[in-house]
């Protein structure tokens, strides 16, 4: 009998270091589904593109390309618009993930998404992993990575739950503060997830 592939949701606030952590899990031959990358592809699906334009206006796309700056300013300035945009994108990403999982044969797979708890989809996973880091470290990482301002980073953080709120919801926690080694933490979680499958 084919063993069920466990679905693991990996999340964390902006600047927590989710990309680093998923890249390390991939070295363990664990398939990774990157929600942000898949969502960006979906913006060019004609059906979704028409919905985005209807919601935010024709300036959402310029010469067929997503106008990221316009879309970003539109949704972060008005919380209801962000919620409506998420309702367009997230179900489509979820369906793509479901299709992708059906093609995998490893003991578990990981879906990386910043808003697992915020969007109420945690129950769709077998287990969740939270990547955490002190807020000041996260802010500085994003400023350097995105060449943005402190105020812009803080504004984006306001749309996410705090680490303390997410810690109460997560099954596993990885501390990525630049002090504690992350590899031993990842290996420990990896072994736990494998042992769960083996005990079935």
N, C-alpha and C positions, 0 to 999 in steps of 0.2 A: 504494500500500500504506500502511495506517495505521502510523504510527510508534509504537513501544512507549513508553508513559509510564514514565519512570524513577521508581523509588521511593526517596526519600531519608529516612533516619531521622535526626531531630534530637534530641539528648539532652544531658544535663548534670545535675550534681548539684543538689540542692535549693538555691534561692537564686542559681543561676547566671545567671538572666535569660532563660530559654527563651521566656517569653511575649513579652518585648520583641523578641527576635530573630525569632520567627515572625510577629509583627505587621509587622515591616519587610519580610520576605519576601512577605507578602500584598500589600504596596504594589507589588510587582513582578508582581502578578497570578498568583502561585503559590498554588494551592489548599493549604490547611493542614488536616490532620486532627489534632485535639487529643485525645489518648488519654484524658486525665483526664476531660474533659467527656463523652466517649462512654462511659467506664467508669461514670460516675455515672448515666447514663441506664439502663445495663444492670442496675443494682441493683434497678430496678423491673420488670424482666422477671420474670413469675411463676415461670418455671423456675429462673432464677438466684436469685431471692429465697428459694425453698424450700431451695436448696443452702446459701445463706449462713446461714439459720436453723438448718439441720442442723449446720453446722460450729461456729457461735458461740453459738447459743441464741436463744430467742424475744425477748430484749432487743435483738437486732440492729435491730429495727424497732419504732417506737412510733407508734401510730395510722396505720400504713401508710407512715410516713416512716423513712428510714434513720437509725438512731441513730449518727451519725458518731463521737461521743465514745466510746460504748461499743465500737464496732467498732475504732476506733483504739487504744484502751487494750488491747483483747483481742489484737490481732495484733502490736503492738509489744512487748508483754510476753512473747510466746512466738513465737520465730522460725518454728517449724514451722507455726503457725496462719497466719502471714503467707504462707508458701509455699503452703499449701493454698488460701488465699483467692485468691492470684494464679493458681493453676491453674484456678480457676472463672472468673475475670474475663478474664484475658489471651487465652485462645483465642477467646472471644466478641468481644473488641475486635478481634482479628486478622481474624476473619471479616467484621466490619463494615467494616474498612479495605479488605479485598480487594474487597468489593462496591462501595465508594465509589470506589476507583481505576478500576474498570471504567466509571465514569460520567464520568471526566475526559478532557480532550483536550489538555492542556498538555504541554510537553516533559518536565516533571517535577513531582512532587507531594512534599509533606513530611508525614511523620507525626512529631509531637512526642510523645516518651515519655521519662520519667525513667529507665527501667530497660531500655534496649535491650541493653546489654552484660551486665547482671546476669541477665537472663532468657534469654540465649543466642539472641536473635532477630536479631542484627546481620546474619547471613548471608541473611536474607530481603529485605534492602535492596540496591539497586545501589551506594549510597554512604551513608556516615554523616557527620554533622556534630556535633562536640562543642562545647558552649558552656562556657567555663571562667571562673572568677573566684577570687581568693584566698579561702581558707576563712573568714577573719575577716569579710570583706565579705559573704560568703554568709550567715553566721550573723546578722549585723546586719540584712540585708535581710529574712530570714524572721521575725525577732523583731518588726520593724516591721509587716510585711505580715500576719502571722497573730496578732499580739498574744499571743505565746507566750514561753516562757522559753528561756534559753540551753541548759539541760540537755535540754529537750525537742527542740530543734533538733539538738543533737549526737547524741541517741539516734536520730533519724530518719536522720542522715547515716551512722550505722554500718551501715545496711542497704544502702548504696550503695558502689560502688567509688570509690576516690580518683581525683582528676583525673589523677594521674600514670599510674595503671593504665589509665584510659580513653584517654589521649593515645596510648598505644601501639597502640590498637585502631581509632582514628577515622581516616577519610580526610581530613577537613577540621576545622580548629579555629578557633573564634571566641573571642577574648579579650574578655570583658565586665567589665573591672575599673574602669570609670569614668574611666580615663585614656586608653586607646587608643580611637580612633573605631571604632565597630562598622560603620557604613554602608559605608566603603570595603572592609572585610573581606567583608561580605555581597555587595557588587557583584562583587568578585573571584571569589567562589565561584559566584555566579549565572552569570557569564560562562563559567567553566570547565564548568559543568554544561550550559549551552546549546551550547558548542562540542563537547562529547562527542556530543550528539545530532546536531549538524550534520555531524559527521565520519562518522557511521554510513552 
